[in-house]
């Protein structure tokens, strides 16, 4: 996907940003329990869609980062999965 295409798709997933060849977003939660529930839900989505992001987390934060290794960059599937992750916190 070209940079222009990535930017156009980023407009459809608020809060996601292009960072070092991936799209990523940080999420904040009230406590560790809610953070872990979110991380587990992201894992379930990733498993179901067979598209696995990098996820880092701490007590009340999680960062999710998508790219598509098989294409060496960002694909439409990254944005589809980003939207599914956003739906968890809607």
Secondary structure as GFF3:
##gff-version 3
##sequence-region A 1 90
A	DSSP	alpha_helix	3	10	.	.	.	ID=ss1
A	DSSP	beta_strand	17	19	.	.	.	ID=ss2
A	DSSP	beta_strand	22	28	.	.	.	ID=ss3
A	DSSP	alpha_helix	32	49	.	.	.	ID=ss4
A	DSSP	beta_strand	54	57	.	.	.	ID=ss5
A	DSSP	beta_strand	61	66	.	.	.	ID=ss6
A	DSSP	three_ten_helix	69	71	.	.	.	ID=ss7
A	DSSP	alpha_helix	76	88	.	.	.	ID=ss8
###
